[in-house]
Amino acid sequence: MREQPDARAADVVAVETLSPSIVRVVVDVPGFASLGVSDEGCVLTFPVEGSSVAESDVERGHWYTVRRADGDRVTFDVIVHEGGAASEWARRGKPGDQLCLTYQNSWFTRPDGVDWQVLLVDTTGLPAAGRIVEEAPAGLRTIVVAEVPGPADEQELPGAEVRWVYNVELVHGGSELERIAREVRLPDGPGYVYVAGEAAATRAVRKYLRHELKLPAESYGVIGYWRRDAAAWAERVARSTVDLGELWQRAEAEATDEQEALDLYEERLGRAGLL
């Protein structure tokens, strides 16, 4: 079991429904130190039904993007769906409740000197896309292509060129990010592509960017935020004798860069029936 970091109380000061799919939660976290990276995330644990205070059990927590950080005041946009402690709390949460915050990390690695960035996301990637847009350097062309269930989930992203793609099946795991990616024409010149969404869909987009478009490894970043088959996958992992951490370490040791390591890792996961 991974070592659990110190748990920090996150006192809820505001809860606002932004759209059918997104609830904005603002918390105060004494001593919070932002990583200063646009897709920064934290592990949050939410109160269970009948309680207003979350337990400090990181194993029950999940990653959420820091939509905005201003000193101790931190904003998260929670994606609501059927089931799950976070969604259930988001529908009834109120100021005065207390969440628990543990891990912090970030993945956004846009190189210096690019002329443009394309953000290809589903609803779960919108919080990161929103912060990336807000914090983009002056003059950097930003294009957002966002897959959402419907028009009610659109939001203002000032400063970006935005295309909304509606997919009512997204809530059931039917992401079309790969098809959408193939329809996007990337601008000329040096740029960066950021992809965030369902794991299988983002995996397919990464393969497209790497093996078909043959983009340089440093010119894109891809992250799977959720799995459409999360419960079944967790059962397969539990039954398997494969150590995922060891598998990744071996791939890293054999590869010349992170993208080659991901190729090796995914190939071996597939052979083990764990993709």
C-alpha positions as CSV (number, residue, x, y, z in Angstrom):
1,M,0.0,0.0,0.0
2,R,1.3,3.4,-0.9
3,E,2.4,5.7,2.0
4,Q,-0.3,8.2,2.7
5,P,0.7,11.9,2.9
6,D,-0.5,14.2,5.6
7,A,-4.2,14.8,5.2
8,R,-5.4,18.4,5.2
9,A,-8.9,19.7,6.0
10,A,-10.6,21.5,3.1
11,D,-13.4,23.6,4.5
12,V,-16.2,24.2,2.0
13,V,-17.1,27.9,1.5
14,A,-19.2,27.7,-1.6
15,V,-21.0,25.1,-3.8
16,E,-22.4,26.1,-7.2
17,T,-24.0,24.1,-10.0
18,L,-22.4,25.3,-13.2
19,S,-24.1,22.9,-15.6
20,P,-25.9,19.5,-15.6
21,S,-22.5,17.8,-15.4
22,I,-20.4,20.2,-13.3
23,V,-20.6,21.5,-9.7
24,R,-18.0,24.1,-8.6
25,V,-16.7,23.7,-5.1
26,V,-14.6,26.3,-3.3
27,V,-12.6,25.3,-0.2
28,D,-10.2,26.9,2.2
29,V,-7.1,24.8,2.8
30,P,-4.8,26.4,5.4
31,G,-1.2,26.5,4.1
32,F,-2.1,25.3,0.6
33,A,0.8,25.8,-1.8
34,S,-0.1,25.6,-5.4
35,L,2.3,23.8,-7.8
36,G,1.7,26.6,-10.3
37,V,1.0,24.2,-13.2
38,S,-2.2,24.6,-15.1
39,D,-3.5,21.0,-14.8
40,E,-2.5,20.7,-11.2
41,G,-4.6,18.0,-9.4
42,C,-5.2,16.9,-5.8
43,V,-6.7,13.8,-4.3
44,L,-10.0,14.7,-2.5
45,T,-12.1,12.6,-0.2
46,F,-15.7,13.5,0.2
47,P,-18.2,13.0,3.1
48,V,-20.3,9.9,2.9
49,E,-24.1,10.1,3.0
50,G,-25.2,11.2,6.5
51,S,-22.0,13.0,7.3
52,S,-20.6,16.5,6.6
53,V,-16.9,15.6,7.3
54,A,-14.8,13.5,5.0
55,E,-12.6,10.7,6.5
56,S,-8.9,11.0,5.9
57,D,-8.7,7.8,3.9
58,V,-6.7,8.4,0.7
59,E,-7.8,5.1,-0.7
60,R,-11.3,6.4,-1.0
61,G,-10.1,9.6,-2.7
62,H,-9.9,10.6,-6.4
63,W,-7.9,13.1,-8.4
64,Y,-9.6,16.5,-9.1
65,T,-8.1,19.4,-11.1
66,V,-7.4,22.6,-9.2
67,R,-9.5,25.0,-11.4
68,R,-8.2,28.0,-9.6
69,A,-5.9,28.7,-6.6
70,D,-5.6,31.9,-4.7
71,G,-3.6,31.5,-1.6
72,D,-5.5,29.1,0.8
73,R,-8.6,29.4,-1.3
74,V,-8.9,26.6,-3.9
75,T,-11.6,25.9,-6.5
76,F,-12.5,22.5,-7.9
77,D,-15.0,21.6,-10.6
78,V,-16.5,18.2,-9.7
79,I,-18.0,16.2,-12.5
80,V,-21.3,14.6,-11.4
81,H,-22.5,11.2,-12.7
82,E,-24.4,8.2,-11.4
83,G,-22.9,6.7,-8.3
84,G,-19.8,7.7,-6.4
85,A,-19.3,9.5,-3.2
86,A,-18.1,12.7,-4.9
87,S,-21.2,13.0,-7.1
88,E,-23.5,12.1,-4.3
89,W,-22.0,14.8,-2.0
90,A,-21.8,17.4,-4.8
91,R,-25.6,17.2,-5.2
92,R,-26.2,17.9,-1.4
93,G,-23.0,19.6,-0.4
94,K,-23.1,23.0,1.4
95,P,-20.8,25.5,3.0
96,G,-19.5,24.3,6.3
97,D,-18.9,20.7,5.1
98,Q,-15.3,19.5,5.2
99,L,-13.4,17.6,2.5
100,C,-10.0,16.0,2.9
101,L,-7.1,16.8,0.6
102,T,-3.9,14.7,0.3
103,Y,-1.8,14.2,-2.8
104,Q,-0.8,17.0,-5.3
105,N,0.6,16.5,-8.7
106,S,0.6,17.9,-12.3
107,W,1.2,16.6,-15.8
108,F,1.0,19.7,-18.1
109,T,4.4,20.0,-19.9
110,R,4.0,22.5,-22.7
111,P,7.4,23.4,-24.1
112,D,8.6,27.0,-24.2
113,G,8.6,28.7,-27.6
114,V,5.4,27.2,-29.1
115,D,3.1,29.3,-31.2
116,W,-0.2,27.4,-30.4
117,Q,-1.8,24.9,-28.1
118,V,-4.8,22.6,-28.8
119,L,-6.7,21.3,-25.9
120,L,-8.8,18.2,-26.7
121,V,-10.9,17.2,-23.8
122,D,-14.1,15.6,-22.7
123,T,-16.2,17.0,-19.8
124,T,-13.7,15.7,-17.2
125,G,-10.9,17.7,-18.9
126,L,-12.8,21.0,-18.9
127,P,-11.5,22.2,-15.5
128,A,-7.9,21.7,-16.7
129,A,-8.7,23.3,-20.1
130,G,-10.3,26.3,-18.4
131,R,-7.2,26.9,-16.2
132,I,-4.8,26.4,-19.1
133,V,-6.7,29.0,-21.1
134,E,-6.7,31.5,-18.2
135,E,-3.0,31.1,-17.6
136,A,-1.9,31.0,-21.2
137,P,0.9,33.4,-22.1
138,A,-0.2,36.5,-24.0
139,G,-0.2,35.9,-27.7
140,L,-0.4,32.1,-27.5
141,R,-3.1,30.9,-29.8
142,T,-5.3,28.5,-27.9
143,I,-7.8,26.1,-29.5
144,V,-10.2,24.1,-27.3
145,V,-12.2,21.1,-28.7
146,A,-14.5,19.8,-26.0
147,E,-16.7,16.8,-26.0
148,V,-19.7,17.3,-23.7
149,P,-23.1,15.6,-23.3
150,G,-25.0,18.7,-24.7
151,P,-25.2,22.5,-25.0
152,A,-26.1,23.0,-21.4
153,D,-22.5,21.9,-20.5
154,E,-20.9,24.7,-22.5
155,Q,-19.0,27.3,-20.6
156,E,-17.2,30.6,-21.4
157,L,-13.5,30.2,-22.1
158,P,-12.4,33.8,-23.0
159,G,-9.3,34.0,-25.1
160,A,-9.7,30.6,-26.8
161,E,-11.2,29.4,-30.1
162,V,-13.7,26.8,-28.9
163,R,-15.5,24.1,-30.7
164,W,-18.1,22.1,-28.7
165,V,-18.9,18.5,-29.8
166,Y,-22.2,17.1,-28.3
167,N,-22.3,13.4,-27.4
168,V,-25.2,12.2,-25.3
169,E,-23.5,8.8,-24.9
170,L,-20.5,10.3,-23.1
171,V,-22.2,9.8,-19.7
172,H,-22.3,6.1,-20.5
173,G,-18.6,5.9,-21.5
174,G,-19.1,6.3,-25.2
175,S,-16.4,8.9,-25.9
176,E,-15.6,9.9,-29.4
177,L,-12.3,11.7,-28.7
178,E,-10.4,9.6,-31.3
179,R,-12.8,10.5,-34.1
180,I,-12.8,14.1,-33.0
181,A,-9.0,14.2,-32.9
182,R,-8.8,13.0,-36.4
183,E,-11.0,15.9,-37.5
184,V,-8.8,18.5,-35.9
185,R,-6.4,20.3,-38.2
186,L,-3.4,21.3,-36.2
187,P,-2.0,24.8,-37.0
188,D,1.4,25.2,-38.7
189,G,4.5,25.8,-36.7
190,P,5.6,24.5,-33.3
191,G,2.8,23.7,-30.9
192,Y,1.5,21.5,-28.1
193,V,-1.5,19.2,-28.0
194,Y,-3.1,18.4,-24.6
195,V,-5.6,15.5,-24.4
196,A,-7.6,14.6,-21.3
197,G,-10.6,12.3,-21.0
198,E,-11.7,8.6,-20.9
199,A,-8.7,6.2,-20.7
200,A,-9.4,4.1,-23.7
201,A,-10.2,7.1,-25.9
202,T,-7.2,9.1,-24.8
203,R,-5.0,6.0,-25.3
204,A,-6.2,5.8,-28.9
205,V,-5.6,9.6,-29.4
206,R,-2.0,9.2,-28.1
207,K,-1.4,6.4,-30.6
208,Y,-2.8,8.6,-33.4
209,L,-0.6,11.6,-32.5
210,R,2.5,9.4,-32.0
211,H,2.3,6.8,-34.7
212,E,0.2,8.4,-37.4
213,L,1.0,12.1,-37.2
214,K,4.4,11.2,-35.8
215,L,4.5,14.3,-33.6
216,P,7.7,14.8,-31.5
217,A,7.3,13.3,-28.0
218,E,7.6,16.6,-26.3
219,S,4.8,18.2,-28.4
220,Y,1.8,16.5,-26.8
221,G,0.6,15.3,-23.4
222,V,-2.2,12.7,-22.9
223,I,-3.9,11.8,-19.6
224,G,-6.7,9.4,-19.0
225,Y,-8.9,10.8,-16.2
226,W,-11.5,8.0,-15.9
227,R,-12.3,4.5,-17.2
228,R,-15.7,3.5,-18.6
229,D,-15.1,0.0,-17.3
230,A,-13.6,1.0,-13.9
231,A,-15.2,-1.6,-11.8
232,A,-14.5,-4.5,-14.1
233,W,-10.9,-3.3,-14.6
234,A,-10.3,-3.1,-10.9
235,E,-11.5,-6.7,-10.6
236,R,-9.1,-7.8,-13.3
237,V,-6.2,-6.1,-11.6
238,A,-7.1,-7.6,-8.2
239,R,-7.2,-11.1,-9.8
240,S,-4.0,-10.5,-11.7
241,T,-0.5,-11.3,-10.5
242,V,1.0,-8.4,-12.5
243,D,2.6,-5.6,-10.4
244,L,1.6,-2.5,-12.3
245,G,4.3,-0.4,-10.7
246,E,7.0,-2.8,-11.5
247,L,5.7,-3.1,-15.1
248,W,6.0,0.7,-15.5
249,Q,9.4,0.8,-14.0
250,R,10.7,-1.8,-16.4
251,A,9.2,0.1,-19.3
252,E,10.8,3.3,-18.2
253,A,14.2,1.6,-17.8
254,E,14.0,0.1,-21.3
255,A,12.7,3.2,-23.1
256,T,14.5,6.3,-24.4
257,D,11.6,8.7,-23.5
258,E,8.2,8.6,-21.8
259,Q,6.2,8.0,-25.0
260,E,8.3,4.9,-25.8
261,A,7.8,3.8,-22.2
262,L,4.1,4.2,-22.6
263,D,4.2,2.1,-25.8
264,L,5.9,-0.7,-24.0
265,Y,3.7,-0.4,-20.9
266,E,0.5,-0.5,-22.9
267,E,1.7,-3.4,-25.0
268,R,2.4,-5.4,-21.9
269,L,-0.8,-4.4,-20.2
270,G,-2.6,-5.6,-23.3
271,R,-0.9,-9.0,-23.2
272,A,-1.8,-9.3,-19.5
273,G,-5.5,-8.5,-20.3
274,L,-5.3,-5.3,-18.2
275,L,-6.0,-2.5,-20.8
